[in-house]
Amino acid sequence: MRSRRFVCSLFFCLTLLSLACDAAYSITATKIKDLLDHPRDYQNKDITVYGTVTNAVSLLVIKYYEIQDGTGSIKVVTDKLLPTRGEKLKVTGRMTVVEMGTERWVMLRENQDTAGQFVESTKAGPSRNAREDGGGPDGY
């Protein structure tokens, strides 16, 4: 009975801590809606966004993923390993606006020294850090 109560309280504390970290990341990050509504204010500046990866694409010469924070979504161009859908990331990068005719694309170019910081994943499996570092104790 005592161990069951301990496990339940531990689970509750970890859940509460996860929610608190999620709230802290979302408060300190720039809202994507602000980037899309006022791109001139943020152009060529380093910006941090936080959200969930909704799509990842690797073309022949470019890799990018789409991140969504509830206010909008933005494409993040990267040279790093692409994250999987469902991962929550905090990404710092330089905002760029590309205009071709009447089309306007707002995107982030991920900084080389600060790759997307893995926060949590809704999928089972190894974390992003485990994939980048070579996995677990076997090095896979």
C-alpha positions in Angstrom: 0.0 0.0 0.0 2.8 2.4 0.9 4.8 1.7 -2.3 1.7 2.2 -4.4 1.1 5.6 -2.8 4.8 6.5 -3.5 4.5 5.4 -7.1 1.3 7.4 -7.6 2.8 10.5 -6.0 6.0 10.2 -8.0 4.0 9.9 -11.2 2.0 12.9 -10.3 5.1 15.0 -9.5 6.7 14.0 -12.8 3.6 14.9 -14.7 3.4 18.3 -13.0 7.1 18.9 -13.7 6.6 18.1 -17.4 3.7 20.5 -17.6 5.7 23.2 -15.9 8.6 22.8 -18.3 6.2 22.9 -21.2 4.7 26.1 -19.9 8.1 27.7 -19.3 9.3 26.9 -22.8 6.2 28.3 -24.4 6.3 31.5 -22.4 10.0 32.3 -23.2 9.7 31.5 -26.9 8.4 33.9 -29.6 5.0 33.1 -30.9 5.0 32.0 -34.6 1.9 34.1 -35.3 4.0 37.2 -34.3 6.7 36.1 -36.8 4.1 35.6 -39.6 2.2 38.8 -38.9 5.2 41.1 -38.5 8.1 39.6 -40.4 10.0 43.0 -40.8 10.4 43.2 -37.0 12.2 39.9 -36.8 14.0 39.6 -40.1 17.7 38.7 -39.8 17.4 38.4 -36.0 18.0 35.2 -33.9 14.7 34.0 -32.6 13.6 31.1 -30.4 10.4 29.2 -31.1 8.9 26.3 -29.3 6.4 23.8 -30.7 5.6 20.4 -32.1 7.1 19.0 -35.3 4.3 18.4 -37.8 6.3 17.5 -40.9 9.9 16.8 -41.9 11.2 16.8 -45.5 14.6 15.9 -46.9 15.1 17.0 -50.5 18.2 16.6 -52.6 19.9 19.8 -51.4 17.8 21.0 -48.5 16.3 19.5 -45.3 13.6 21.2 -43.3 10.8 20.5 -40.9 7.7 22.3 -39.9 7.1 23.3 -36.3 3.7 24.4 -34.9 3.0 26.2 -31.6 -0.8 26.6 -31.7 -0.7 30.1 -33.1 0.8 29.0 -36.5 3.5 27.0 -38.2 6.8 27.8 -39.7 9.4 25.9 -41.7 12.9 25.4 -40.1 15.8 24.8 -42.5 18.5 22.6 -40.9 21.7 20.7 -41.6 21.1 18.4 -38.6 19.3 15.2 -38.3 15.6 15.7 -39.0 13.3 15.3 -36.0 10.3 12.9 -36.1 6.7 14.0 -36.1 5.3 14.7 -32.7 8.5 15.8 -31.1 8.4 19.0 -29.1 11.4 21.2 -29.8 12.8 24.5 -28.8 14.6 25.9 -31.8 16.8 29.0 -32.2 17.5 30.3 -35.6 17.7 33.3 -37.9 14.5 34.3 -39.5 14.5 34.9 -43.3 11.8 36.0 -45.6 11.9 34.7 -49.2 9.6 36.5 -51.7 9.0 35.1 -55.2 6.4 37.1 -57.1 3.3 37.4 -54.9 4.4 34.4 -52.7 6.1 35.1 -49.3 7.8 32.3 -47.3 8.8 33.0 -43.7 11.3 30.5 -42.4 14.0 29.9 -39.8 17.5 28.9 -40.6 18.5 26.8 -37.5 21.7 27.9 -35.9 24.6 25.5 -36.2 25.7 25.6 -32.6 22.2 25.4 -31.1 20.3 22.6 -32.9 16.7 22.0 -31.9 16.6 21.2 -28.3 14.6 18.0 -27.7 12.0 18.6 -25.1 9.7 15.5 -25.3 8.2 13.1 -27.8 4.7 11.7 -28.0 6.0 8.6 -29.7 7.7 5.6 -28.1 11.3 4.8 -29.0 14.7 6.3 -28.4 15.0 10.0 -27.7 16.5 12.3 -30.2 19.6 12.7 -28.0 20.1 8.9 -28.0 20.0 8.8 -31.8 22.5 11.6 -32.1 24.9 10.3 -29.4 24.9 6.8 -30.8 22.2 5.2 -28.8 22.4 3.3 -25.6 25.0 1.2 -23.9 25.7 -0.8 -27.0 26.4 2.4 -29.0 23.6 1.7 -31.5 
